[in-house]
Amino acid sequence: MPVSPLNRRDFVKKSAVTGAAVAAAGSVAAAPAQAAERGPAKKNRTWSFSVLGTTDLHSHVFDWDYYKDAAYSDSKGNSVGVARVATLIKQQRAAKGEERVLLVDAGDIIQGTSLAYYFARVQAITDKGAPQHPMAVAMNHMRYDAAALGNHEFNYGIEVLRKFESQCHFPLLAANALDAKTLRPAFQPYTVKRICVPGAPDIKVGILGLTNPGIALWDKDNVSGKMVFPGLVEQARKYVPRLRALGCDVVFLTDHSGLDGSSSYGDELPYVENASNLVAQQVPGIDAILVGHTHVEVPSYTVKNDETGEDVLLSEPYCWGYRLSVFDFELELVRGQWKVTKKTAQTLNPNTVDEDPEIRKLLEADHELVVKYVNTAVGTCTEDLSAAESCWKDVPIMDFIHQVQTDTVKAGLSASDAALPLISVAAPFSRTADIPAGSVTIKDIAGLYIYDNTLYGKKLTGAQLKDYLEYAAKYYHQVPAGTAVDTATLTNANNFWDYMYDTAAGVSYDIDIAAAEGSRIKNLTYNGTSVADDQVFVVAVNNYRANGGSGYPHIAAADIAYSSTNEIRQLMIDYVTSKGSLDPKDFAVANWRLTQGGTPVFP
């Protein structure tokens, strides 16, 4: 086949290169003498540094459980709180050099404990003369370099978040939190830190923060019309090239987003909830990602970028201060520019070290103030109410939640909506919750309702209600009739966690765990009569679920009959305070049960 002129030219070029290589090889005998005259080859400069990462601290400062009023303990021997993590960080800085360590968080900082609630609602940081938020004090002391915003940062409203931001000596980052009107960043998107290398250029580390798009649903009441939250991939595509253009040698992301590509809210939003793996895969130019949001431990995980083929390193340090992620980078100075030659990640467990005494000194008084608050007695209870079996039985402690929700919504309905049947849906947030017989304190109620949800009344038809309950029933693994039921393996099918599972009060129904998903709800009745498809109900439901949280059908688009900014937890405290005594006989019984082919599982 004739060789084209273009191919011939290419062939000549390649031949010339090959010939030069052969000539060089032919003169190899002279090379040692020449090398001796020139001296040893100069090695490129190398350097190393580390990024330490926390996430989902949820205002755990000390190793303390406010719900139990005792030191934290669990079956795995974990400790909680930044006070212990601070000791690990000091050790890392001492071992590697203060100037070689950066400290970053991946969000969910100011919500999650009674301490968080106290400084957002009881003695709010927005009040005149109020003290600084304990998490700001602790993190400033620990010298954080940056933190991403988590979705729970928005639970108490933008005013509280902005006040917390003003108290931090480090930026709160969120490249995908935009002003709803201008679509400009509502928070700082990124920061650039410098690692000083004596006798060489600084290593420039760009830190980009990304938050969770689900905020648009979960905290709709606080952000609607004020902020919008596009996807992580979309905003990373915009800002990673910008950081590289600024001369960043290393681009590090802190994402309040998990790494499995899933979304708990179904198709309610066009953006993925847990997108860190997608960011790593689809956006070139990223070296590593600190992952948050999903409360799991992932010491080290690698994703190959589709465009460059380069490995992106990810790590998630669990939550609550259970772990500390450590990213170690090695770099080489090549032609005046730093190149990453090696990167590794691991997680460290702080349960073997003592709490930082300086943080203890700084925040002991705040801690004791909250301990006193949660131990405040608000009433009594006629018997012990336990949530231990709440995930598979109708138990009185759940009826208490339903009663408060039903009473509150009923009092706030219009005359026309008050004529409609009223029911309540609620989730068993904590299997360890217990309201004791005798004195009832704030901590007893806070341990039962651990989230800062507010209350809605929404309208569903009978057909929609059945769909809603069928969706909830996928929480159970299918157990054929005649097969023994083991409660240890019965629940949490389909990665449907306890906080996602709703039971209903005001209607009666069976859940047949022997049946296939989608056909489990049997004998759905209201006041002894089968629920009609076109029958309209007012459903008392928390704001998280009402706005689309966990992906329940129909509820997000349903008409609103009632809404309030009061937290359900506080409504429960007020209920006990006004009644003086809790008595299960006064509660609206939920009246649902598990069956296998019509036979009750727990008679």
C-alpha positions in Angstrom: 0.0 0.0 0.0 1.5 3.4 -1.0 2.6 5.6 1.9 0.9 9.0 1.9 3.0 12.1 2.0 1.8 12.8 5.6 2.6 9.3 6.8 6.0 9.5 5.1 6.8 12.7 6.9 5.8 11.1 10.2 7.9 8.1 9.4 10.9 10.4 8.6 10.4 12.3 11.9 10.2 9.0 13.9 13.2 7.7 12.1 15.3 10.7 12.9 14.4 10.4 16.6 15.2 6.7 16.5 18.5 7.4 14.8 19.4 10.0 17.4 18.6 7.5 20.1 20.8 4.9 18.4 23.7 7.4 18.1 23.4 8.2 21.8 23.4 4.5 22.6 26.5 4.0 20.4 28.5 6.6 22.5 27.6 5.1 25.8 31.3 4.3 26.6 32.0 8.0 26.9 29.0 8.7 29.2 30.7 7.8 32.5 33.5 10.2 32.0 31.2 13.0 30.9 28.9 12.3 33.9 31.9 12.4 36.3 32.8 15.8 34.9 29.2 17.1 35.4 28.8 15.6 38.9 25.7 13.7 40.3 22.3 14.5 38.8 20.4 17.0 41.0 17.3 15.5 42.7 14.0 17.4 42.6 12.8 18.9 45.8 10.1 17.0 47.7 7.7 17.9 50.5 4.8 16.5 52.4 1.7 17.8 54.2 -1.5 16.5 55.7 -5.2 17.5 55.7 -7.1 16.4 58.8 -10.9 16.1 58.5 -14.0 15.8 60.7 -17.6 15.7 59.7 -21.1 15.6 61.1 -20.0 16.7 64.6 -23.6 17.7 65.4 -22.5 19.9 68.3 -20.8 17.1 70.2 -18.2 19.0 72.2 -17.5 16.6 75.1 -17.8 12.8 75.5 -21.2 13.1 77.0 -24.8 11.9 76.3 -27.3 14.6 77.3 -30.2 12.3 76.8 -28.8 9.8 79.4 -27.1 12.5 81.5 -24.0 10.3 81.5 -20.7 9.8 79.7 -21.3 8.5 76.2 -21.0 4.8 75.6 -22.0 2.3 72.9 -21.4 -1.3 72.1 -18.4 -0.5 69.9 -16.5 1.5 72.5 -16.7 4.7 70.6 -16.2 8.1 72.1 -17.8 11.4 70.9 -16.9 15.0 70.9 -14.3 17.4 69.4 -12.5 17.6 72.8 -11.0 14.2 72.2 -10.5 14.8 68.5 -8.6 18.0 69.4 -6.0 15.8 71.2 -5.4 13.7 68.1 -5.0 16.9 66.1 -2.4 18.2 68.5 -0.5 14.9 68.1 -0.6 15.1 64.3 0.7 18.7 64.4 3.4 17.8 66.8 4.5 14.8 64.7 4.4 16.4 61.3 5.0 20.1 62.0 2.4 22.8 62.6 3.0 24.3 59.2 2.4 21.0 57.4 -1.1 20.3 58.7 -4.5 21.7 57.5 -7.8 21.1 59.4 -11.1 20.9 57.6 -14.7 19.9 58.4 -17.5 18.6 56.1 -20.5 20.1 57.8 -23.5 19.5 60.2 -21.9 21.4 63.0 -24.6 23.4 64.9 -27.5 20.9 65.3 -27.9 17.5 66.9 -27.5 17.7 70.7 -29.3 19.4 73.6 -26.3 21.8 73.7 -27.0 22.8 70.1 -30.7 23.3 70.8 -29.9 25.4 73.9 -27.7 27.9 72.1 -30.2 28.1 69.1 -33.4 28.4 71.0 -33.1 28.7 74.8 -30.2 31.1 75.1 -29.8 31.8 71.4 -26.6 33.1 70.0 -28.7 35.7 68.2 -29.9 37.2 71.5 -28.4 40.4 72.7 -25.4 39.8 74.9 -25.5 36.0 74.3 -22.2 34.1 74.4 -20.6 32.6 71.4 -21.7 29.2 70.1 -19.7 26.5 71.8 -18.8 24.9 68.5 -17.4 28.2 67.3 -15.3 28.5 70.4 -14.1 24.9 70.1 -13.3 25.0 66.4 -11.6 28.4 66.7 -9.4 27.0 69.4 -8.6 23.9 67.3 -7.7 26.3 64.4 -9.8 25.0 61.6 -8.9 26.2 58.2 -12.3 25.7 56.6 -15.7 23.9 57.0 -18.4 23.0 54.5 -22.0 23.8 55.3 -24.1 20.8 56.2 -27.9 20.6 55.6 -28.5 20.8 59.4 -26.8 24.2 59.5 -30.1 25.6 58.2 -32.4 23.9 60.7 -32.6 27.0 63.0 -32.9 29.5 60.2 -30.5 31.7 58.3 -30.2 34.3 61.0 -28.7 31.7 63.5 -26.4 30.3 60.8 -25.1 33.8 59.9 -24.5 34.6 63.5 -22.5 31.3 63.9 -20.6 32.2 60.7 -19.6 35.6 62.1 -18.2 33.9 65.2 -16.0 31.5 63.3 -12.4 32.4 62.5 -12.5 30.2 59.4 -14.7 30.3 56.4 -17.9 28.3 56.0 -17.8 27.1 52.4 -20.7 26.2 50.1 -20.1 26.7 46.4 -23.6 25.4 45.6 -25.6 27.6 48.1 -26.7 30.5 45.9 -28.7 33.6 46.5 -32.1 32.9 45.0 -32.4 36.2 43.2 -28.9 36.9 42.0 -27.7 33.3 41.7 -24.4 34.5 43.2 -22.7 32.5 46.0 -24.5 33.1 49.3 -21.4 31.8 51.1 -17.7 31.7 50.3 -17.2 28.9 47.7 -13.5 28.2 48.4 -10.4 29.2 50.2 -6.7 28.9 49.2 -4.2 27.9 51.8 -0.4 28.0 51.5 2.0 25.4 52.8 5.4 27.2 53.3 8.4 25.3 51.9 11.8 26.9 52.8 13.8 27.8 49.8 11.0 26.8 47.4 7.6 28.0 46.2 4.7 27.7 48.6 2.4 24.7 48.0 -1.0 26.2 47.2 -3.9 24.1 48.4 -7.4 25.1 47.1 -10.2 24.0 49.4 -13.7 23.9 47.7 -16.8 23.4 49.9 -20.0 21.8 48.6 -23.2 21.3 50.6 -26.3 19.1 50.1 -29.0 20.0 47.5 -31.6 18.4 49.8 -31.6 21.6 51.9 -34.1 22.9 49.3 -36.5 20.2 50.5 -35.6 19.5 54.1 -35.4 23.2 55.2 -37.8 24.6 52.6 -39.4 26.8 55.2 -36.1 28.5 56.1 -34.6 28.8 52.6 -37.4 29.1 50.1 -37.1 32.3 48.1 -33.8 33.1 49.8 -31.4 30.4 48.6 -31.2 27.7 45.9 -28.9 24.7 45.9 -27.7 23.3 42.6 -25.9 20.0 42.3 -22.4 19.2 43.5 -21.1 18.0 40.1 -22.4 21.1 38.4 -20.7 23.6 40.8 -17.5 21.6 41.0 -17.2 21.8 37.2 -17.3 25.6 37.6 -14.9 26.0 40.5 -12.2 23.3 40.2 -10.9 24.8 37.0 -10.9 28.2 38.7 -8.8 26.9 41.5 -6.3 25.3 39.1 -6.2 28.7 37.2 -5.3 30.3 40.5 -2.2 28.1 40.6 -3.4 25.6 43.1 -1.0 22.7 43.3 -3.6 20.6 45.2 -7.4 20.8 45.0 -9.1 19.4 48.0 -12.9 19.2 48.3 -15.0 19.0 51.5 -18.5 17.7 50.5 -21.5 17.4 52.8 -22.6 14.6 50.6 -22.2 10.8 50.7 -20.3 8.7 48.1 -22.8 6.2 46.7 -24.8 8.2 44.2 -28.1 7.7 46.0 -30.9 10.1 47.0 -33.3 9.6 49.9 -35.8 12.0 48.3 -36.4 10.0 45.1 -37.0 12.3 42.2 -38.2 15.3 44.2 -35.0 17.2 43.2 -33.0 17.0 39.9 -29.7 16.9 41.9 -28.2 13.8 43.6 -28.0 13.8 47.4 -24.9 11.6 47.9 -22.8 12.7 45.0 -19.1 12.8 46.2 -18.3 9.7 44.1 -19.9 11.4 41.0 -17.9 14.5 41.6 -14.7 12.5 41.8 -15.6 10.6 38.6 -16.9 13.4 36.5 -14.9 16.5 37.4 -11.2 16.5 36.4 -8.6 18.2 38.5 -9.5 17.0 42.0 -6.9 15.3 44.3 -9.0 14.3 47.3 -12.4 14.7 48.9 -13.5 14.8 52.6 -16.9 13.2 52.6 -19.8 13.8 55.0 -23.5 13.5 55.6 -24.1 9.7 55.7 -22.6 8.9 59.1 -20.4 6.0 58.0 -16.7 5.3 58.4 -14.8 5.1 55.1 -11.0 5.2 55.9 -9.9 5.3 52.3 -11.7 5.0 49.0 -10.5 5.7 45.5 -12.5 6.8 42.4 -10.9 7.0 39.0 -11.7 10.2 37.0 -13.3 9.4 33.7 -11.5 12.2 31.8 -8.0 12.0 33.2 -7.8 8.5 34.5 -6.3 9.9 37.7 -7.3 8.5 41.1 -9.3 10.7 43.4 -8.9 9.9 47.1 -11.9 10.0 49.4 -12.4 9.5 53.2 -15.3 9.8 55.5 -14.7 9.9 59.3 -18.0 8.6 60.5 -19.8 11.3 62.7 -20.0 13.0 66.1 -16.2 12.9 66.5 -16.0 9.1 66.3 -13.1 9.3 64.0 -10.6 11.7 62.4 -9.7 11.4 58.7 -6.0 11.9 57.8 -5.0 12.6 54.2 -1.2 12.5 53.7 0.2 14.1 50.5 3.7 13.8 49.1 4.8 16.2 46.4 7.8 16.8 44.1 8.9 20.2 42.6 9.1 19.6 38.9 10.3 22.5 36.7 9.1 25.0 39.4 5.7 23.4 39.9 4.6 21.1 42.7 3.2 17.7 41.6 1.4 15.2 43.9 3.4 11.9 43.8 1.6 10.0 46.5 -1.5 10.4 48.6 -3.0 8.1 51.2 -5.9 8.4 53.7 -6.8 6.7 56.9 -9.1 7.3 59.9 -7.9 7.5 63.6 -10.0 6.7 66.6 -9.9 9.2 69.5 -11.3 6.8 72.1 -7.8 6.1 73.5 -6.8 9.7 74.2 -7.9 12.2 76.8 -10.0 15.3 76.1 -8.2 18.5 75.4 -8.0 20.2 78.8 -8.1 23.7 77.2 -11.4 23.0 75.5 -12.7 21.6 78.8 -11.7 24.9 80.4 -13.2 27.0 77.7 -16.6 25.2 77.6 -17.2 23.5 80.9 -19.6 26.3 82.1 -21.6 26.1 78.9 -21.8 22.3 79.2 -23.0 22.5 82.9 -25.6 25.0 81.9 -27.1 22.6 79.4 -26.9 19.7 81.8 -28.9 21.7 84.3 -31.4 22.6 81.6 -32.0 19.0 80.3 -32.5 17.8 83.9 -35.3 20.3 84.5 -38.5 18.4 85.6 -41.6 19.2 83.5 -44.1 16.7 84.9 -44.6 13.0 85.8 -45.6 9.8 84.1 -47.8 7.0 85.4 -45.7 4.2 84.0 -42.4 3.6 82.2 -42.7 4.2 78.4 -40.0 2.5 76.3 -39.3 2.8 72.6 -37.3 -0.4 72.5 -40.0 -2.2 70.4 -41.3 0.8 68.6 -40.1 -0.3 65.2 -42.3 -3.4 65.1 -45.1 -2.7 67.7 -47.6 0.0 68.4 -46.2 1.2 71.8 -47.5 4.0 74.1 -44.4 6.2 73.8 -45.1 6.6 70.0 -48.8 7.3 70.8 -47.5 10.2 72.9 -46.0 11.8 69.8 -49.1 11.2 67.8 -51.3 12.7 70.5 -49.2 15.9 70.6 -49.2 16.3 66.8 -52.9 15.6 66.6 -53.9 18.0 69.3 -51.7 20.8 67.9 -52.9 20.5 64.3 -56.6 20.2 65.4 -56.4 23.4 67.4 -55.0 25.3 64.3 -57.4 24.1 61.6 -59.9 26.2 59.8 -63.5 25.5 60.3 -63.9 23.6 57.0 -60.7 21.6 57.5 -61.7 20.8 61.1 -64.6 18.8 59.7 -62.2 16.4 57.9 -60.9 13.2 59.7 -57.5 14.0 61.3 -54.6 11.4 61.6 -51.0 11.6 62.5 -47.8 10.0 61.1 -44.5 9.8 63.0 -41.2 7.9 63.0 -39.4 6.0 65.8 -36.3 8.0 65.9 -34.6 6.3 68.8 -35.0 2.7 70.0 -33.2 3.6 73.3 -35.6 6.4 74.2 -37.4 5.9 77.5 -39.7 8.1 79.6 -39.6 6.7 83.1 -42.3 6.3 85.6 -42.3 9.2 88.0 -40.5 12.5 87.3 -40.2 13.4 83.6 -37.4 15.8 82.5 -36.6 17.7 79.4 -33.9 15.1 78.5 -36.5 12.3 78.6 -38.5 14.0 75.9 -35.5 15.2 73.9 -34.2 11.7 73.8 -37.5 10.6 72.2 -37.7 13.4 69.6 -34.1 14.1 68.6 -34.7 16.2 65.5 -35.6 19.9 65.4 -38.7 19.3 63.2 -41.7 21.6 63.0 -45.3 20.5 62.3 -47.6 20.5 59.3 -51.1 19.4 58.5 -51.4 18.2 54.9 -54.3 16.7 53.0 -54.2 13.2 51.5 -56.9 11.1 50.0 -57.6 7.6 51.2 -55.8 6.2 48.1 -52.8 8.5 48.7 -52.7 7.5 52.4 -52.6 3.8 51.4 -49.7 4.6 49.0 -48.0 6.4 51.8 -48.3 3.5 54.2 -47.2 1.0 51.5 -44.1 3.1 51.0 -43.4 3.0 54.8 -43.9 -0.8 54.8 -40.9 -1.4 52.6 -39.0 -0.9 55.8 -39.6 -4.6 56.6 -37.9 -7.5 55.1 -40.3 -10.0 53.6 -40.8 -13.0 55.9 -43.0 -15.8 54.4 -45.9 -17.1 56.5 -44.8 -19.9 58.8 -41.2 -18.5 59.0 -39.9 -17.4 62.4 -39.7 -13.6 62.7 -36.4 -12.3 64.1 -36.6 -8.6 65.1 -32.8 -8.3 64.8 -33.1 -8.8 61.0 -36.7 -7.7 60.3 -36.3 -4.0 59.8 -34.2 -1.6 57.7 -34.8 -3.3 54.3 -33.9 -1.2 51.3 -31.6 0.9 53.4 -34.7 2.4 54.9 -33.6 3.6 58.3 -35.7 4.1 61.4 -36.0 7.8 61.0 -37.5 7.1 57.5 -40.2 4.8 58.8 -43.6 6.3 59.6 -46.5 4.8 61.6 -50.0 6.3 61.6 -52.4 7.0 64.4 -56.1 7.7 63.8 -56.6 4.9 61.3 -56.3 1.1 61.9 -54.3 -1.2 59.6 -52.2 -4.3 59.3 -48.8 -4.7 57.6 -48.5 -8.2 56.1 -44.7 -8.9 56.1 -45.3 -12.1 54.2 -46.6 -10.1 51.2 -44.5 -8.5 48.5 -43.7 -4.8 48.8 -46.5 -2.7 47.5 -49.3 -5.0 48.6 -48.7 -5.2 52.4 -51.3 -2.8 53.8 -54.4 -4.6 54.8 -57.7 -3.7 56.6 -57.1 0.0 56.4 -60.1 1.5 58.3 -61.1 4.8 59.9 -63.6 4.6 62.8 -64.3 1.0 61.9 -65.1 1.7 58.3 -62.9 0.9 55.3 -61.1 3.9 54.0 -62.5 5.1 50.7 -60.1 6.1 47.9 -61.6 9.5 47.6 -62.0 10.2 51.3 -59.9 13.3 52.4 -57.8 13.3 55.5 -55.7 15.9 57.3 -52.4 14.3 58.2 -50.3 15.7 61.0 -46.7 15.3 59.8 -43.3 16.9 60.5 -41.8 19.4 58.1 -39.0 17.1 56.9 -41.5 14.5 55.6 -44.0 17.2 54.5 -41.4 18.8 52.2 -40.3 15.5 50.6 -37.8 14.0 53.0 -37.3 10.2 52.5 -39.2 10.3 49.2 -42.7 9.5 50.5 -45.3 9.7 47.7 -47.9 12.6 47.4 -47.1 14.4 50.7 -44.7 17.1 49.3 -47.3 18.2 46.7 -50.3 17.9 49.1 -52.4 20.9 50.1 -51.4 22.5 53.4 -54.1 22.7 56.1 -51.8 23.8 58.9 -48.2 24.8 59.5 -46.1 26.1 62.5 -42.6 27.2 63.2 -42.7 25.6 66.7 -40.5 22.5 67.1 -42.4 19.3 67.8 -40.0 18.5 70.7 -41.0 21.8 72.4 -44.7 21.1 71.8 -44.2 17.8 73.6 -42.5 19.5 76.5 -45.3 22.0 76.7 -47.9 19.2 76.6 -46.3 17.5 79.6 -46.0 20.8 81.4 -49.6 21.8 80.9 -51.0 18.3 81.7 -48.7 17.8 84.7 -48.8 14.1 84.2 -48.5 11.7 81.3 -50.9 8.7 81.2 -51.0 6.3 78.2 -54.8 6.0 78.7 -55.1 9.6 77.4 -53.2 8.9 74.2 -54.7 8.3 70.8 -53.8 4.6 70.1 -52.1 4.1 66.7 -53.7 0.6 66.4 -51.5 -0.9 63.7 -49.9 -4.4 63.8 -47.6 -6.7 61.8 -49.1 -9.9 60.4 -48.0 -12.9 58.3 -50.7 -13.9 56.0 -53.3 -12.5 58.4 -51.9 -14.0 61.5 -50.6 -11.4 64.1 -46.8 -11.6 64.5 -46.9 -10.0 68.0 -50.3 -10.8 69.5 
